[in-house]
Amino acid sequence: MKVLVTGVKGQLGYDVVKECNSRGIETVGVDIEEMDITDAESVRKVIGEAGVEAVVHCAAWTAVDAAEEKIEQCRKVNADGTRNIAEVCKALDLKMIYISTDYVFDGEGERPWDPEDPRNPLNVYGQTKYEGEMAVQENLEKYFIVRISWVFGLNGKNFIKTMLRLGRERGAVSVVNDQFGSPTYTKDLAVLLTDMLEAGDGKYGIYHATNEGICTWYEFTKEIFAQAGINADVTPVTSEAFPTPAKRPHNSRMSKEKLTQNGFNRMPEWQDALHRYLIEIGEIEA
């Protein structure tokens, strides 16, 4: 099998390429320099010439707050760019994996979101990712839409790296304690996505994929500091203490039962994922 991966410089794309290669799957990794997903002709040319059987679409506009002002730029990437890829996958009969987000829901209630629940985004980023989902569903039958949340990986910025820095610099942080969800380690997610690439037909559809277990950002931070050996005070606060341009969901719990039902292995507990990640970035010893 040969697979094209978008967003190869990002946290997830990087790990997907590594996992595929470890299993003998040939990959073509692209970022904006090699393929501008907002340019339909570029997408047609690059994917067409790559000679692949599947596309894992990890590239996205992920600046959630900036999206509230730069609406059309965000839509061009997340919605139009995804449609460009989906249309080429349709024309060439390729399998597609599209990475989406819990932000397609309104974030209310306490029940874990089911993959088939109605989508009702509460911010521009969520709306454009929803539009990306629709582009995939309208064009393809051979697709996986995989919704994730609270992502962390080796490349780029993430919540863990920020908390490690603030904990050391300030010795005290205030963190919201009324938003519930599950962290997602890109290394674990890459394993699952590669499993999906290798799965037979009949398993396509929308899935939720995060590490197991639920926490708040406050509880996440406490565990980060405990595992990293950082002696810093962590104060729980409400979301109102940190107003942001984009509204954040209070409920990002997502049901992963569909993974089990379709024979996919679920990802390890988030505390275990955090431990392995802190080793990966050199914060603690193995």
Beta strands, then each sheet from edge to edge (+ up, - down):
strand 1: 2-6
strand 2: 26-30
strand 3: 54-57
strand 4: 95-101
strand 5: 143-148
strand 6: 151-152
strand 7: 172-176
strand 8: 180-181
strand 9: 184-185
strand 10: 205-208
strand 11: 211-212
strand 12: 215-216
strand 13: 233-237
strand 14: 267-269
sheet 1: 2+ 1+ 3+ 4+ 5+ 10+
sheet 2: 6+ 9+
sheet 3: 7+ 13+
sheet 4: 8+ 12-
sheet 5: 11+ 14+
end
